Amino acid sequence: MKLKSAFLASLVLMAIGASGPATAQVYALEDPVDWKESPVPPPPAFDVKKLIPLEVSPNSSLAYGIDPASISITDSDSLVRYVIVASSASGARNVMYEGIRCSTGEFKTYGRYSPDGKWNMVANPEWQSMFGPVPSKHALRFARAGACDSAASAPSVHVLVSRLKNPNFRMAD
């Protein structure tokens, strides 16, 4: 079943196609039997004044952004972890600490930031498909904006941040 959903996710991504030279393709592969997630560090600090905008949908009423200082890529499991902020026109914010697993086309929400300034961690976060019945448009857009190179994570945080800041230019890795 997992292989079938990964195969379908790959087909969906190929059907979507690239939207320009800066768009990375994300391909989900079969989950290796021996893969293990690295320990999840506490949510990093974030600064809403330093967000790099991420256009999720031209029709969205929310503005998304990622603080580049919050991005990490772990070597042991190739996860991209980050803090994403979704802001409404009224100033309301939704802040999430998430991870993307490029090799399977999945994302996970580790915690949400509350208005009182505290992180509320998800008790048992689970990997979810970026293409499932309730797709994660922001995670998929972040993956395609440079977090993922096919089924691999970006080669470095520096390269990933450069891709986000310069969506029409792909740095040579």
N, CA, C and O atoms as a DFTB+ gen file, in Angstrom:
692 C
 N C O
     1  1       0.817      -1.193       0.000
     2  2       0.000       0.000       0.000
     3  2       0.867       1.265       0.000
     4  3       0.582       2.218      -0.725
     5  1       1.925       1.266       0.818
     6  2       2.795       2.439       0.882
     7  2       3.490       2.666      -0.459
     8  3       3.634       3.808      -0.898
     9  1       3.926       1.573      -1.118
    10  2       4.562       1.703      -2.419
    11  2       3.568       2.261      -3.429
    12  3       3.929       3.108      -4.246
    13  1       2.314       1.795      -3.384
    14  2       1.299       2.273      -4.310
    15  2       1.065       3.770      -4.124
    16  3       1.012       4.508      -5.108
    17  1       0.923       4.235      -2.874
    18  2       0.693       5.659      -2.644
    19  2       1.909       6.480      -3.047
    20  3       1.756       7.590      -3.555
    21  1       3.108       5.962      -2.834
    22  2       4.317       6.674      -3.247
    23  2       4.380       6.771      -4.764
    24  3       4.769       7.805      -5.307
    25  1       3.996       5.692      -5.451
    26  2       3.978       5.687      -6.905
    27  2       2.967       6.712      -7.420
    28  3       3.255       7.456      -8.357
    29  1       1.779       6.747      -6.802
    30  2       0.765       7.707      -7.203
    31  2       1.232       9.137      -6.950
    32  3       0.976      10.031      -7.756
    33  1       1.912       9.348      -5.839
    34  2       2.437      10.678      -5.540
    35  2       3.426      11.102      -6.612
    36  3       3.431      12.260      -7.031
    37  1       4.268      10.171      -7.061
    38  2       5.235      10.479      -8.117
    39  2       4.512      10.872      -9.399
    40  3       4.908      11.822     -10.074
    41  1       3.459      10.144      -9.730
    42  2       2.705      10.452     -10.938
    43  2       2.040      11.823     -10.845
    44  3       2.018      12.575     -11.819
    45  1       1.501      12.142      -9.676
    46  2       0.872      13.448      -9.483
    47  2       1.891      14.551      -9.706
    48  3       1.609      15.528     -10.401
    49  1       3.070      14.404      -9.125
    50  2       4.095      15.443      -9.282
    51  2       4.522      15.589     -10.732
    52  3       4.720      16.702     -11.219
    53  1       4.663      14.471     -11.415
    54  2       5.063      14.557     -12.820
    55  2       3.961      15.217     -13.638
    56  3       4.250      15.955     -14.580
    57  1       2.691      14.960     -13.287
    58  2       1.578      15.561     -14.011
    59  2       1.505      17.057     -13.769
    60  3       1.162      17.820     -14.672
    61  1       1.826      17.479     -12.553
    62  2       1.810      18.899     -12.232
    63  2       2.833      19.626     -13.089
    64  3       2.570      20.708     -13.613
    65  1       3.998      19.019     -13.222
    66  2       5.046      19.582     -14.053
    67  2       5.728      20.771     -13.426
    68  3       5.282      21.290     -12.403
    69  1       6.794      21.196     -14.032
    70  2       7.564      22.343     -13.529
    71  2       6.882      23.624     -13.960
    72  3       6.335      23.705     -15.060
    73  1       6.913      24.630     -13.089
    74  2       6.303      25.917     -13.414
    75  2       7.358      26.960     -13.760
    76  3       7.050      28.151     -13.808
    77  1       8.560      26.549     -13.995
    78  2       9.612      27.493     -14.361
    79  2      10.967      26.922     -14.015
    80  3      11.052      25.818     -13.479
    81  1      12.022      27.647     -14.309
    82  2      13.357      27.127     -14.097
    83  2      13.713      26.912     -12.635
    84  3      14.624      26.138     -12.339
    85  1      13.020      27.577     -11.709
    86  2      13.380      27.459     -10.297
    87  2      12.598      26.366      -9.592
    88  3      12.784      26.157      -8.393
    89  1      11.730      25.664     -10.304
    90  2      10.889      24.670      -9.658
    91  2      11.596      23.327      -9.584
    92  3      11.981      22.754     -10.603
    93  1      11.760      22.839      -8.372
    94  2      12.351      21.523      -8.178
    95  2      11.257      20.481      -8.283
    96  3      10.134      20.708      -7.834
    97  1      11.566      19.375      -8.853
    98  2      10.627      18.270      -8.896
    99  2      10.783      17.439      -7.639
   100  3      11.892      17.258      -7.136
   101  1       9.674      16.938      -7.138
   102  2       9.678      16.098      -5.956
   103  2       9.120      14.754      -6.381
   104  3       8.017      14.686      -6.924
   105  1       9.856      13.695      -6.145
   106  2       9.406      12.364      -6.495
   107  2       9.429      11.493      -5.253
   108  3      10.460      11.374      -4.591
   109  1       8.307      10.891      -4.940
   110  2       8.245      10.019      -3.771
   111  2       8.694       8.611      -4.173
   112  3       8.313       8.095      -5.223
   113  1       9.496       8.020      -3.329
   114  2       9.991       6.679      -3.571
   115  2       9.505       5.736      -2.488
   116  3       8.857       6.157      -1.531
   117  1       9.820       4.468      -2.643
   118  2       9.467       3.494      -1.615
   119  2      10.241       3.798      -0.333
   120  3      11.401       4.209      -0.378
   121  1       9.592       3.594       0.795
   122  2      10.168       3.843       2.111
   123  2      11.171       2.738       2.444
   124  3      10.783       1.572       2.521
   125  1      12.469       3.076       2.645
   126  2      13.435       2.043       3.009
   127  2      13.073       1.424       4.363
   128  3      12.660       2.124       5.287
   129  1      13.232       0.128       4.462
   130  2      12.858      -0.598       5.670
   131  2      13.669      -0.139       6.872
   132  3      13.142      -0.089       7.984
   133  1      14.928       0.195       6.676
   134  2      15.799       0.537       7.801
   135  2      15.858       2.036       8.113
   136  3      16.674       2.449       8.936
   137  1      15.012       2.863       7.476
   138  2      15.041       4.304       7.723
   139  2      14.533       4.605       9.128
   140  3      13.564       4.006       9.594
   141  1      15.203       5.542       9.792
   142  2      14.788       5.954      11.130
   143  2      14.953       7.465      11.230
   144  3      15.978       8.021      10.835
   145  1      13.922       8.120      11.766
   146  2      13.969       9.565      11.927
   147  2      14.926       9.946      13.049
   148  3      14.939       9.324      14.111
   149  1      15.722      10.972      12.798
   150  2      16.635      11.478      13.825
   151  2      15.825      12.143      14.944
   152  3      14.677      12.534      14.731
   153  1      16.421      12.270      16.133
   154  2      15.706      12.958      17.221
   155  2      15.311      14.369      16.782
   156  3      16.085      15.082      16.143
   157  1      14.105      14.742      17.139
   158  2      13.584      16.041      16.733
   159  2      14.069      17.109      17.713
   160  3      13.766      17.047      18.904
   161  1      14.816      18.077      17.212
   162  2      15.270      19.158      18.104
   163  2      14.081      20.035      18.493
   164  3      13.052      20.025      17.817
   165  1      14.222      20.789      19.575
   166  2      13.143      21.716      19.936
   167  2      12.910      22.713      18.809
   168  3      13.805      22.955      17.999
   169  1      11.716      23.292      18.750
   170  2      11.454      24.262      17.686
   171  2      12.455      25.413      17.758
   172  3      12.735      25.927      18.840
   173  1      12.988      25.815      16.616
   174  2      13.943      26.922      16.612
   175  2      13.227      28.254      16.785
   176  3      12.029      28.368      16.525
   177  1      13.963      29.242      17.220
   178  2      13.419      30.601      17.293
   179  2      13.123      31.067      15.871
   180  3      13.752      30.619      14.912
   181  1      12.170      31.957      15.754
   182  2      11.856      32.503      14.434
   183  2      11.594      33.993      14.573
   184  3      11.247      34.485      15.647
   185  1      11.768      34.700      13.463
   186  2      11.587      36.147      13.447
   187  2      10.697      36.486      12.262
   188  3      11.108      36.324      11.113
   189  1       9.476      36.958      12.527
   190  2       8.546      37.258      11.446
   191  2       9.042      38.399      10.551
   192  3       8.551      38.560       9.433
   193  1      10.005      39.188      11.026
   194  2      10.550      40.276      10.211
   195  2      11.535      39.760       9.168
   196  3      11.890      40.488       8.241
   197  1      11.980      38.510       9.311
   198  2      12.978      37.960       8.390
   199  2      12.411      36.879       7.474
   200  3      13.174      36.155       6.835
   201  1      11.101      36.759       7.400
   202  2      10.480      35.711       6.591
   203  2      10.766      35.898       5.102
   204  3      10.723      37.011       4.577
   205  1      11.055      34.795       4.446
   206  2      11.156      34.784       2.988
   207  2       9.777      34.373       2.491
   208  3       9.290      33.300       2.845
   209  1       9.136      35.217       1.669
   210  2       7.791      34.881       1.193
   211  2       7.795      33.587       0.377
   212  3       8.740      33.288      -0.354
   213  1       6.706      32.833       0.528
   214  2       6.515      31.593      -0.218
   215  2       5.110      31.647      -0.794
   216  3       4.126      31.536      -0.062
   217  1       5.019      31.819      -2.110
   218  2       3.687      31.864      -2.720
   219  2       3.145      30.451      -2.827
   220  3       3.659      29.625      -3.581
   221  1       2.098      30.189      -2.061
   222  2       1.489      28.864      -2.056
   223  2       0.422      28.766      -3.128
   224  3       0.348      27.772      -3.851
   225  1      -0.401      29.792      -3.230
   226  2      -1.447      29.817      -4.241
   227  2      -1.817      31.274      -4.493
   228  3      -1.941      32.052      -3.548
   229  1      -1.994      31.650      -5.754
   230  2      -2.379      33.039      -6.024
   231  2      -3.773      33.360      -5.472
   232  3      -4.116      34.529      -5.295
   233  1      -4.563      32.338      -5.205
   234  2      -5.921      32.540      -4.703
   235  2      -6.004      32.473      -3.185
   236  3      -7.091      32.626      -2.627
   237  1      -4.892      32.250      -2.505
   238  2      -4.898      32.113      -1.053
   239  2      -5.067      33.462      -0.374
   240  3      -4.488      34.463      -0.797
   241  1      -5.867      33.476       0.683
   242  2      -6.023      34.703       1.464
   243  2      -4.918      34.824       2.511
   244  3      -4.849      35.821       3.229
   245  1      -4.056      33.812       2.598
   246  2      -2.955      33.816       3.552
   247  2      -1.637      34.106       2.850
   248  3      -1.416      33.690       1.713
   249  1      -0.776      34.821       3.540
   250  2       0.588      35.051       3.055
   251  2       1.503      34.126       3.854
   252  3       1.465      34.129       5.085
   253  1       2.317      33.341       3.168
   254  2       3.208      32.377       3.815
   255  2       4.644      32.874       3.770
   256  3       5.044      33.581       2.845
   257  1       5.404      32.498       4.774
   258  2       6.812      32.830       4.796
   259  2       7.580      31.856       5.673
   260  3       7.026      31.252       6.592
   261  1       8.849      31.716       5.375
   262  2       9.736      30.817       6.132
   263  2      10.920      31.629       6.618
   264  3      11.551      32.353       5.848
   265  1      11.217      31.500       7.912
   266  2      12.397      32.167       8.470
   267  2      13.607      31.318       8.091
   268  3      13.695      30.165       8.512
   269  1      14.542      31.857       7.308
   270  2      15.683      31.047       6.868
   271  2      16.525      30.514       8.023
   272  3      17.147      29.459       7.900
   273  1      16.550      31.236       9.148
   274  2      17.341      30.773      10.295
   275  2      16.738      29.542      10.949
   276  3      17.406      28.875      11.740
   277  1      15.486      29.228      10.633
   278  2      14.826      28.060      11.234
   279  2      15.035      26.781      10.437
   280  3      14.681      25.701      10.909
   281  1      15.600      26.879       9.246
   282  2      15.744      25.714       8.368
   283  2      16.938      24.867       8.786
   284  3      18.024      25.382       9.055
   285  1      16.713      23.557       8.833
   286  2      17.821      22.614       9.059
   287  2      17.636      21.424       8.140
   288  3      16.515      21.061       7.781
   289  1      18.759      20.820       7.765
   290  2      18.750      19.589       6.973
   291  2      19.639      18.602       7.708
   292  3      20.823      18.861       7.924
   293  1      19.063      17.472       8.092
   294  2      19.858      16.487       8.823
   295  2      20.463      15.473       7.853
   296  3      19.796      14.971       6.948
   297  1      21.737      15.192       8.070
   298  2      22.443      14.245       7.202
   299  2      21.967      12.812       7.402
   300  3      21.839      12.060       6.436
   301  1      21.704      12.430       8.649
   302  2      21.406      11.026       8.945
   303  2      20.101      10.537       8.331
   304  3      19.995       9.365       7.969
   305  1      19.102      11.414       8.205
   306  2      17.812      10.977       7.670
   307  2      17.299      11.850       6.529
   308  3      16.197      11.629       6.026
   309  1      18.087      12.838       6.120
   310  2      17.773      13.730       4.993
   311  2      16.464      14.492       5.167
   312  3      15.763      14.747       4.187
   313  1      16.129      14.854       6.394
   314  2      14.911      15.623       6.630
   315  2      15.202      17.112       6.554
   316  3      16.270      17.574       6.956
   317  1      14.239      17.850       6.033
   318  2      14.298      19.300       6.023
   319  2      13.280      19.759       7.070
   320  3      12.083      19.502       6.939
   321  1      13.767      20.439       8.105
   322  2      12.872      20.955       9.156
   323  2      12.903      22.481       9.091
   324  3      13.919      23.078       8.734
   325  1      11.767      23.108       9.444
   326  2      11.625      24.545       9.259
   327  2      10.431      25.062      10.059
   328  3       9.592      24.288      10.521
   329  1      10.373      26.379      10.211
   330  2       9.211      27.052      10.782
   331  2       8.560      27.838       9.653
   332  3       9.215      28.618       8.962
   333  1       7.263      27.620       9.478
   334  2       6.500      28.345       8.454
   335  2       5.430      29.178       9.148
   336  3       4.807      28.744      10.117
   337  1       5.232      30.386       8.626
   338  2       4.255      31.314       9.188
   339  2       3.226      31.625       8.104
   340  3       3.574      32.021       6.992
   341  1       1.946      31.439       8.453
   342  2       0.841      31.809       7.567
   343  2       0.130      32.982       8.225
   344  3      -0.360      32.866       9.348
   345  1       0.074      34.120       7.522
   346  2      -0.518      35.339       8.085
   347  2      -1.732      35.762       7.269
   348  3      -1.727      35.695       6.040
   349  1      -2.767      36.195       7.971
   350  2      -3.957      36.701       7.299
   351  2      -3.834      38.217       7.159
   352  3      -2.963      38.840       7.766
   353  1      -4.714      38.797       6.356
   354  2      -4.711      40.250       6.159
   355  2      -5.012      40.985       7.464
   356  3      -4.595      42.130       7.642
   357  1      -5.729      40.335       8.371
   358  2      -6.071      40.968       9.652
   359  2      -4.920      40.916      10.654
   360  3      -4.997      41.522      11.723
   361  1      -3.855      40.192      10.311
   362  2      -2.702      40.102      11.194
   363  2      -2.641      38.819      12.008
   364  3      -1.665      38.590      12.722
   365  1      -3.663      37.983      11.916
   366  2      -3.641      36.695      12.624
   367  2      -2.566      35.809      12.014
   368  3      -2.359      35.811      10.801
   369  1      -1.876      35.042      12.877
   370  2      -0.789      34.184      12.397
   371  2      -0.985      32.744      12.841
   372  3      -1.447      32.464      13.947
   373  1      -0.624      31.853      11.952
   374  2      -0.548      30.437      12.224
   375  2       0.919      30.075      12.015
   376  3       1.437      30.237      10.910
   377  1       1.596      29.592      13.048
   378  2       3.019      29.276      12.958
   379  2       3.193      27.797      13.260
   380  3       2.710      27.300      14.277
   381  1       3.889      27.094      12.364
   382  2       4.069      25.653      12.523
   383  2       5.536      25.261      12.379
   384  3       6.278      25.832      11.579
   385  1       5.926      24.279      13.170
   386  2       7.257      23.668      13.082
   387  2       7.037      22.341      12.383
   388  3       6.326      21.473      12.890
   389  1       7.656      22.182      11.202
   390  2       7.373      21.018      10.364
   391  2       8.646      20.377       9.833
   392  3       9.747      20.911       9.970
   393  1       8.458      19.229       9.231
   394  2       9.535      18.531       8.552
   395  2       9.035      17.997       7.230
   396  3       7.864      17.642       7.096
   397  1       9.925      17.939       6.252
   398  2       9.623      17.343       4.946
   399  2      10.570      16.191       4.715
   400  3      11.772      16.289       4.959
   401  1      10.016      15.118       4.248
   402  2      10.791      13.935       3.868
   403  2      10.679      13.784       2.356
   404  3       9.735      13.185       1.842
   405  1      11.656      14.337       1.663
   406  2      11.615      14.386       0.201
   407  2      11.517      13.000      -0.425
   408  3      10.841      12.826      -1.440
   409  1      12.180      12.019       0.164
   410  2      12.239      10.689      -0.443
   411  2      10.885      10.002      -0.522
   412  3      10.704       9.091      -1.329
   413  1       9.930      10.422       0.300
   414  2       8.610       9.791       0.279
   415  2       7.485      10.765      -0.041
   416  3       6.327      10.357      -0.127
   417  1       7.801      12.046      -0.219
   418  2       6.767      13.036      -0.507
   419  2       5.853      13.268       0.687
   420  3       4.648      13.464       0.527
   421  1       6.435      13.244       1.894
   422  2       5.635      13.397       3.105
   423  2       6.089      14.598       3.930
   424  3       7.211      15.084       3.787
   425  1       5.192      15.061       4.795
   426  2       5.511      16.128       5.729
   427  2       4.938      15.759       7.090
   428  3       4.072      14.892       7.209
   429  1       5.438      16.436       8.105
   430  2       4.985      16.188       9.471
   431  2       4.964      17.521      10.202
   432  3       5.880      18.329      10.057
   433  1       3.918      17.749      10.987
   434  2       3.842      18.934      11.828
   435  2       4.218      18.518      13.244
   436  3       3.534      17.710      13.871
   437  1       5.322      19.086      13.739
   438  2       5.806      18.761      15.082
   439  2       5.135      19.619      16.150
   440  3       4.918      19.159      17.271
   441  1       4.808      20.856      15.810
   442  2       4.212      21.737      16.807
   443  2       3.637      22.990      16.185
   444  3       3.922      23.334      15.038
   445  1       2.805      23.671      16.989
   446  2       2.187      24.930      16.585
   447  2       2.467      25.977      17.658
   448  3       2.432      25.693      18.855
   449  1       2.738      27.162      17.210
   450  2       3.045      28.262      18.119
   451  2       1.742      28.935      18.524
   452  3       0.915      29.253      17.669
   453  1       1.559      29.149      19.794
   454  2       0.319      29.756      20.287
   455  2       0.493      31.268      20.439
   456  3       1.616      31.760      20.548
   457  1      -0.627      32.006      20.445
   458  2      -0.551      33.466      20.600
   459  2       0.107      33.905      21.911
   460  3       0.583      35.035      22.016
   461  1       0.136      33.019      22.906
   462  2       0.769      33.392      24.182
   463  2       2.280      33.172      24.170
   464  3       2.935      33.305      25.204
   465  1       2.839      32.833      22.997
   466  2       4.287      32.732      22.864
   467  2       4.879      31.397      23.242
   468  3       6.075      31.319      23.522
   469  1       4.083      30.339      23.260
   470  2       4.584      29.003      23.613
   471  2       4.299      28.020      22.474
   472  3       3.315      28.131      21.743
   473  1       5.206      27.063      22.365
   474  2       5.003      25.998      21.389
   475  2       4.120      24.918      22.004
   476  3       4.331      24.503      23.143
   477  1       3.137      24.472      21.244
   478  2       2.310      23.327      21.615
   479  2       2.721      22.192      20.686
   480  3       2.379      22.178      19.503
   481  1       3.457      21.244      21.247
   482  2       3.966      20.153      20.428
   483  2       2.868      19.114      20.182
   484  3       2.049      18.844      21.060
   485  1       2.862      18.543      18.988
   486  2       1.907      17.494      18.642
   487  2       2.335      16.238      19.387
   488  3       3.505      15.858      19.354
   489  1       1.390      15.599      20.054
   490  2       1.706      14.439      20.904
   491  2       2.360      13.304      20.118
   492  3       3.418      12.819      20.520
   493  1       1.781      12.881      19.045
   494  2       2.318      11.794      18.228
   495  2       2.261      12.198      16.761
   496  3       1.404      11.718      16.019
   497  1       3.164      13.075      16.340
   498  2       3.095      13.525      14.944
   499  2       3.338      12.369      13.984
   500  3       4.184      11.509      14.227
   501  1       2.593      12.363      12.903
   502  2       2.714      11.290      11.917
   503  2       3.007      11.879      10.548
   504  3       2.565      12.979      10.216
   505  1       3.759      11.127       9.768
   506  2       4.044      11.535       8.406
   507  2       2.765      11.452       7.598
   508  3       2.008      10.487       7.705
   509  1       2.530      12.482       6.780
   510  2       1.359      12.545       5.916
   511  2       1.812      12.872       4.505
   512  3       2.786      13.596       4.299
   513  1       1.097      12.335       3.551
   514  2       1.421      12.614       2.162
   515  2       1.129      14.068       1.822
   516  3       0.110      14.621       2.235
   517  1       2.028      14.677       1.071
   518  2       1.782      16.036       0.590
   519  2       0.715      16.025      -0.505
   520  3       0.261      17.085      -0.934
   521  1       0.312      14.836      -0.959
   522  2      -0.626      14.696      -2.072
   523  2      -1.898      13.981      -1.674
   524  3      -2.720      13.681      -2.540
   525  1      -2.092      13.697      -0.397
   526  2      -3.228      12.912       0.069
   527  2      -4.560      13.611      -0.107
   528  3      -4.655      14.641      -0.775
   529  1      -5.605      13.028       0.511
   530  2      -6.952      13.590       0.397
   531  2      -7.029      15.035       0.921
   532  3      -7.813      15.841       0.419
   533  1      -6.223      15.345       1.914
   534  2      -6.124      16.715       2.414
   535  2      -4.672      17.132       2.196
   536  3      -3.859      17.072       3.118
   537  1      -4.350      17.554       0.974
   538  2      -2.953      17.845       0.668
   539  2      -2.432      19.046       1.451
   540  3      -3.194      19.925       1.853
   541  1      -1.137      19.062       1.654
   542  2      -0.492      20.198       2.291
   543  2       0.086      21.072       1.192
   544  3       1.184      20.814       0.699
   545  1      -0.641      22.091       0.814
   546  2      -0.177      22.938      -0.279
   547  2       1.090      23.691       0.087
   548  3       1.967      23.867      -0.758
   549  1       1.203      24.140       1.335
   550  2       2.405      24.905       1.686
   551  2       3.636      24.000       1.744
   552  3       4.712      24.407       1.308
   553  1       3.503      22.792       2.269
   554  2       4.648      21.879       2.319
   555  2       5.065      21.470       0.905
   556  3       6.258      21.416       0.605
   557  1       4.111      21.189       0.053
   558  2       4.428      20.822      -1.331
   559  2       5.091      21.992      -2.050
   560  3       6.052      21.802      -2.794
   561  1       4.584      23.188      -1.832
   562  2       5.185      24.351      -2.486
   563  2       6.609      24.590      -2.001
   564  3       7.489      24.920      -2.796
   565  1       6.840      24.422      -0.692
   566  2       8.179      24.580      -0.143
   567  2       9.111      23.510      -0.721
   568  3      10.256      23.804      -1.067
   569  1       8.625      22.283      -0.824
   570  2       9.434      21.204      -1.408
   571  2       9.818      21.556      -2.835
   572  3      10.973      21.396      -3.228
   573  1       8.860      22.030      -3.604
   574  2       9.108      22.342      -5.007
   575  2       9.897      23.630      -5.199
   576  3      10.535      23.822      -6.234
   577  1       9.853      24.515      -4.201
   578  2      10.597      25.782      -4.286
   579  2      12.074      25.595      -4.004
   580  3      12.855      26.531      -4.177
   581  1      12.476      24.409      -3.573
   582  2      13.899      24.185      -3.379
   583  2      14.285      23.294      -2.228
   584  3      15.459      22.946      -2.101
   585  1      13.334      22.902      -1.370
   586  2      13.680      22.025      -0.250
   587  2      14.071      20.634      -0.737
   588  3      14.859      19.936      -0.099
   589  1      13.507      20.242      -1.880
   590  2      13.779      18.900      -2.412
   591  2      14.363      18.967      -3.816
   592  3      13.974      19.806      -4.628
   593  1      15.292      18.079      -4.084
   594  2      15.823      17.822      -5.418
   595  2      15.397      16.408      -5.757
   596  3      16.011      15.439      -5.310
   597  1      14.345      16.294      -6.549
   598  2      13.761      14.977      -6.821
   599  2      13.435      14.330      -5.482
   600  3      12.651      14.879      -4.708
   601  1      14.023      13.173      -5.196
   602  2      13.715      12.463      -3.947
   603  2      14.743      12.736      -2.856
   604  3      14.746      12.056      -1.830
   605  1      15.606      13.710      -3.058
   606  2      16.629      14.042      -2.058
   607  2      16.375      15.448      -1.523
   608  3      15.768      16.288      -2.187
   609  1      16.847      15.673      -0.324
   610  2      16.741      17.031       0.228
   611  2      17.756      17.934      -0.477
   612  3      18.699      17.456      -1.108
   613  1      17.545      19.229      -0.358
   614  2      18.496      20.190      -0.926
   615  2      19.889      19.876      -0.386
   616  3      20.010      19.361       0.725
   617  1      20.937      20.174      -1.142
   618  2      22.290      19.817      -0.701
   619  2      22.760      20.567       0.535
   620  3      23.630      20.081       1.258
   621  1      22.191      21.758       0.793
   622  2      22.583      22.517       1.981
   623  2      21.523      23.568       2.281
   624  3      20.709      23.909       1.423
   625  1      21.544      24.075       3.503
   626  2      20.623      25.149       3.872
   627  2      20.931      26.384       3.029
   628  3      20.012      27.081       2.600
   629  1      22.202      26.661       2.789
   630  2      22.596      27.817       1.982
   631  2      21.967      27.749       0.584
   632  3      21.410      28.737       0.106
   633  1      22.053      26.610      -0.053
   634  2      21.472      26.444      -1.390
   635  2      19.953      26.605      -1.312
   636  3      19.361      27.280      -2.153
   637  1      19.331      26.002      -0.327
   638  2      17.882      26.094      -0.168
   639  2      17.434      27.547       0.017
   640  3      16.485      27.985      -0.634
   641  1      18.093      28.283       0.879
   642  2      17.743      29.695       1.119
   643  2      17.953      30.517      -0.159
   644  3      17.144      31.390      -0.471
   645  1      19.017      30.246      -0.887
   646  2      19.250      30.951      -2.153
   647  2      18.127      30.684      -3.145
   648  3      17.704      31.587      -3.868
   649  1      17.651      29.463      -3.182
   650  2      16.541      29.115      -4.075
   651  2      15.275      29.869      -3.675
   652  3      14.542      30.357      -4.536
   653  1      15.018      29.965      -2.372
   654  2      13.824      30.676      -1.903
   655  2      13.897      32.165      -2.217
   656  3      12.903      32.778      -2.607
   657  1      15.086      32.741      -2.042
   658  2      15.256      34.174      -2.282
   659  2      15.278      34.520      -3.765
   660  3      14.920      35.634      -4.146
   661  1      15.686      33.593      -4.589
   662  2      15.819      33.819      -6.033
   663  2      15.052      32.739      -6.785
   664  3      15.669      31.845      -7.365
   665  1      13.713      32.799      -6.789
   666  2      12.931      31.705      -7.373
   667  2      13.154      31.475      -8.864
   668  3      12.831      30.401      -9.372
   669  1      13.696      32.455      -9.573
   670  2      13.930      32.264     -11.012
   671  2      15.350      31.838     -11.334
   672  3      15.726      31.737     -12.502
   673  1      16.139      31.586     -10.294
   674  2      17.535      31.203     -10.507
   675  2      17.853      29.987      -9.661
   676  3      17.590      29.991      -8.459
   677  1      18.405      28.957     -10.254
   678  2      18.821      27.760      -9.539
   679  2      20.339      27.779      -9.404
   680  3      21.057      27.768     -10.403
   681  1      20.832      27.808      -8.141
   682  2      22.279      27.759      -7.937
   683  2      22.821      26.414      -8.372
   684  3      22.150      25.389      -8.252
   685  1      24.018      26.428      -8.869
   686  2      24.688      25.156      -9.152
   687  2      25.038      24.530      -7.809
   688  3      25.662      25.160      -6.956
   689  1      24.631      23.302      -7.643
   690  2      24.893      22.612      -6.380
   691  2      26.302      22.152      -6.391
   692  3      26.760      21.540      -5.426
